[in-house]
Amino acid sequence: MTQAELKNAQQLKLKEVQEQQEKLKALQEDLAKLNAKVANHEELTPEDTKFISGLGWLSALSVTVATIAASI
Protein backbone atom coordinates (compact mmCIF):
# COMPACT_ATOMS: atom_id res chain seq x y z
CA MET A 1 0.00 0.00 0.00
CA THR A 2 1.20 3.45 -0.75
CA GLN A 3 1.22 6.17 1.87
CA ALA A 4 -1.82 7.83 0.27
CA GLU A 5 -3.77 4.55 0.18
CA LEU A 6 -2.91 3.85 3.79
CA LYS A 7 -4.03 7.32 4.87
CA ASN A 8 -7.28 6.91 2.90
CA ALA A 9 -7.94 3.52 4.53
CA GLN A 10 -7.30 5.02 7.96
CA GLN A 11 -9.69 7.88 7.24
CA LEU A 12 -12.40 5.42 6.18
CA LYS A 13 -11.91 3.37 9.33
CA LEU A 14 -11.99 6.50 11.46
CA LYS A 15 -15.27 7.52 9.85
CA GLU A 16 -16.70 4.06 10.57
CA VAL A 17 -15.63 4.30 14.20
CA GLN A 18 -17.17 7.76 14.56
CA GLU A 19 -20.45 6.52 13.08
CA GLN A 20 -20.48 3.62 15.52
CA GLN A 21 -19.72 5.97 18.41
CA GLU A 22 -22.77 8.07 17.49
CA LYS A 23 -24.94 4.96 17.50
CA LEU A 24 -23.54 3.93 20.86
CA LYS A 25 -24.18 7.38 22.28
CA ALA A 26 -27.84 7.15 21.25
CA LEU A 27 -28.07 3.71 22.85
CA GLN A 28 -26.55 5.02 26.06
CA GLU A 29 -29.21 7.72 26.19
CA ASP A 30 -31.96 5.16 25.66
CA LEU A 31 -30.49 2.91 28.34
CA ALA A 32 -30.26 5.82 30.78
CA LYS A 33 -33.97 6.53 30.28
CA LEU A 34 -34.79 2.87 30.78
CA ASN A 35 -32.62 2.66 33.89
CA ALA A 36 -34.40 5.68 35.32
CA LYS A 37 -37.76 3.97 34.81
CA VAL A 38 -36.51 0.84 36.55
CA ALA A 39 -34.96 2.83 39.41
CA ASN A 40 -38.24 4.71 39.91
CA HIS A 41 -40.22 1.45 39.80
CA GLU A 42 -42.22 2.68 36.81
CA GLU A 43 -44.06 0.23 34.62
CA LEU A 44 -42.22 -0.64 31.42
CA THR A 45 -44.07 -0.16 28.17
CA PRO A 46 -44.22 -2.82 25.47
CA GLU A 47 -41.73 -0.68 23.55
CA ASP A 48 -39.37 -0.79 26.53
CA THR A 49 -39.51 -4.57 26.72
CA LYS A 50 -39.04 -4.83 22.97
CA PHE A 51 -35.99 -2.59 23.27
CA ILE A 52 -34.57 -4.74 26.04
CA SER A 53 -35.11 -7.92 24.05
CA GLY A 54 -33.37 -6.37 21.06
CA LEU A 55 -30.19 -5.57 22.97
CA GLY A 56 -28.57 -8.84 22.03
CA TRP A 57 -27.06 -7.23 18.96
CA LEU A 58 -25.33 -4.67 21.16
CA SER A 59 -22.60 -7.13 22.03
CA ALA A 60 -22.00 -7.78 18.33
CA LEU A 61 -21.81 -4.04 17.75
CA SER A 62 -19.26 -3.73 20.54
CA VAL A 63 -17.08 -6.36 18.91
CA THR A 64 -17.37 -4.59 15.57
CA VAL A 65 -16.32 -1.26 17.08
CA ALA A 66 -13.40 -2.89 18.86
CA THR A 67 -12.30 -4.62 15.66
CA ILE A 68 -12.46 -1.40 13.66
CA ALA A 69 -10.62 0.52 16.38
CA ALA A 70 -7.92 -2.15 16.54
CA SER A 71 -7.40 -2.00 12.79
CA ILE A 72 -6.69 1.74 12.75
C-alpha positions in Angstrom: 0.0 0.0 0.0 1.2 3.4 -0.8 1.2 6.2 1.9 -1.8 7.8 0.3 -3.8 4.5 0.2 -2.9 3.9 3.8 -4.0 7.3 4.9 -7.3 6.9 2.9 -7.9 3.5 4.5 -7.3 5.0 8.0 -9.7 7.9 7.2 -12.4 5.4 6.2 -11.9 3.4 9.3 -12.0 6.5 11.5 -15.3 7.5 9.9 -16.7 4.1 10.6 -15.6 4.3 14.2 -17.2 7.8 14.6 -20.5 6.5 13.1 -20.5 3.6 15.5 -19.7 6.0 18.4 -22.8 8.1 17.5 -24.9 5.0 17.5 -23.5 3.9 20.9 -24.2 7.4 22.3 -27.8 7.1 21.2 -28.1 3.7 22.8 -26.6 5.0 26.1 -29.2 7.7 26.2 -32.0 5.2 25.7 -30.5 2.9 28.3 -30.3 5.8 30.8 -34.0 6.5 30.3 -34.8 2.9 30.8 -32.6 2.7 33.9 -34.4 5.7 35.3 -37.8 4.0 34.8 -36.5 0.8 36.5 -35.0 2.8 39.4 -38.2 4.7 39.9 -40.2 1.4 39.8 -42.2 2.7 36.8 -44.1 0.2 34.6 -42.2 -0.6 31.4 -44.1 -0.2 28.2 -44.2 -2.8 25.5 -41.7 -0.7 23.6 -39.4 -0.8 26.5 -39.5 -4.6 26.7 -39.0 -4.8 23.0 -36.0 -2.6 23.3 -34.6 -4.7 26.0 -35.1 -7.9 24.0 -33.4 -6.4 21.1 -30.2 -5.6 23.0 -28.6 -8.8 22.0 -27.1 -7.2 19.0 -25.3 -4.7 21.2 -22.6 -7.1 22.0 -22.0 -7.8 18.3 -21.8 -4.0 17.7 -19.3 -3.7 20.5 -17.1 -6.4 18.9 -17.4 -4.6 15.6 -16.3 -1.3 17.1 -13.4 -2.9 18.9 -12.3 -4.6 15.7 -12.5 -1.4 13.7 -10.6 0.5 16.4 -7.9 -2.2 16.5 -7.4 -2.0 12.8 -6.7 1.7 12.8 
